[in-house]
Amino acid sequence: MLDPSSKSTPPVFAGDESLKSLRRALVSKKIYGAWRSAPSDSLLRINFASKKLISGQEAPKEEVYAAMKDYAARRPDRPNGASVVARGDE
């Protein structure tokens, strides 16, 4: 286990620049209060399972993601299956 008072970089980050960058971001004081856990997708899973868009509430995340993409493409406010455009890309 790592010593919390140690100022050295943990061995798992040694030699890997992407992991070093991630560690710097996570311990930076510049992003105070910005990190949160992702919200649960349980209500989406219940909804999609009831509509038979996924195999069940315990469906793999890849299946849920594919169903979300398909559902978004078929929304009534998107004529002819128009894709969603991110802000700034319009």
N, C-alpha and C positions, 0 to 999 in steps of 0.2 A: 504494500500500500504506500502511496505517496505521502510524504511529510508535508502538511499544509503550510508550514512555515518556510518551506524550501522555495527559493527564488529561481531555481533552475528549471529548464524545460523538461517535462516528463519524457522518458525514453521513447514512448510511443510516437512522439512528434519529431524525433531526431531524423534529419535528412529528407523529410517530406515537406516541400514548400506549401502545398495546399493545406495540409494539416496545421502547419505553423500559422498560416494566415487565418484559418478558422479559430485556432486557439487565441490569437491576438484579438479577433473580433469578439469572442466570448468573454474575455477578461477585460476588455476596454471599458474605461469609465465614461467614454463619450456616448455610449448607447445605454445609459442607465434606464432601467425600467422597460426596455423595448422587447424583451424576450418573454414569450408566453407559450404554453402548450397549445397544440393545434386543437380546434374544436372537434367534438365527437361527430361522427357521421351516422350515428344510430338512427336518427329520425329519417334521414335520406334512405337508409337501408330498409327501414320499415315501409316507407312509402313505395319504393321501387319493388320490394318483394310483393307487396299487396297488388301491384299492377303487373306482376309477372315480368318485370324488366330485368330482374336478376333471379338467380336460382333460389335464393333464400337470404335471410338476414345475416348468415355467416358466410356469404359469398366472398371469394378472394378479392382483394383490393383492385386487381387488374380488371375483373369483371365489372365491379362497381364503376370504375373509371370509364370503361368502354360504354356502359349504360348511360352515364352522365353525359358523355360526348354525344351519343345518339339522341338522347332526350333534348339536349340543348339545340341540336341541329333541326329538330322537328317541332320546336315551339311555335305556337300560332302567331306570335308577334314577330317571327322571322320568316317572311314570305319566301317561298321556293327554297327553304333550307339554307338561307343566307348564313354565312359564318359570322361569328362574333368578332368584332374589331376592337382591339385594345385602344384605350385612349392614347392619343398622340400618334396613332398609326392611321388615322382617318385621312 
